[in-house]
C-alpha cells in the first residue's frame, strides 16, 4: 500500500461486501477484506500469517487481533497487530493500538494509546496476541481428512445447514 510489500499476501480469500453487516466474532486465516460493517471481534488463527484489510467504506466495532492489518476505514475497539500495521489516510481508530511495527499516513486518526508491545525477543518466535472473543471457536467434527476413520454409515451421510438469522445490535427480532 505504501510502496513496499510488507504484508505476506495480496490474496484475500474472504470478502465482506459493502452491502453486508455481520454480527458476531470472526475467526479467520489467510486474507479478509472488509467493505461492510462488522459488529464483533475479529481474530486471526494462531500461527497464521493472516492479513485483514478494512477499506474506506469498511467499519468494525469490536476488538481486532491479527498479525497484519491495513486500515483505511473505521475501527471502534482495541487493535492488536503483532507483525505490521498500516494506517492509511482515511483510517480512524477509536481505541488503543498495540503493535510491533506501524506505518501512519498523514490524515489517519487515533483516539487512544499507541503501545509498542509485540517485540519478539527469541529469534523468529512469533509474539502471542490476546484473543478477546464473545464465543470461543468450536472444535469442528468435519475436519476428518482420513476417510478410513469414518464408519460405513457416516460415509454416505449428507450434511445440510439450517438457516441462521442474526440481528443488528439493539433490534428485537420478536417484533416482526
Phi, psi and omega in degrees: 000324183250027177104328178253146176265085184266346177274149187289340183208151170253008180270115180254110184289328188235137179233130170254109187297158177296343179264005182252144171232127181246139177241120180127168181286148176241125174249130183208167168222165184086222182242136178231125179245129182243118171253341183263210182241138177235125175251090182159173181278148177242122186230128175277146177298148178300147177061019177262164174254043186298147178234129174246128177237125178248115184284176179304327180273347186277152179213142177230131173244097183157176181278140180244128181223094184218156177291314184238129183222131176238120185238129170228006179244218186239138171232127173248099183148169181289150182237130176238118179227103187279349179247289188212136179232129177241125175249112181279180190299329183254016180288136175228119177243121176248084183164175180280148179242126176244121192218167170257301172234148184220142172236129179233129177264149178303131182111335178291148185234139175228123174250085183162186181274150168250124182228120177282101189245320191270077176255125178272115183268350185243076176064235183263014181295131182281137179291146179271137180252151176290153180236083177276108181227152178277335178214131181292149177294126182287152175283121184279140175269357185263010183263027178279122182257340181261109183294340180292341179277350179276143175285161181300323181289332181282330184299328183263003182286135176259135179255133175233145181264138175276148179296142180242133178246129177241139181256153172292149176302134176094352179264141178258111183291339181291344182283351182298000000 
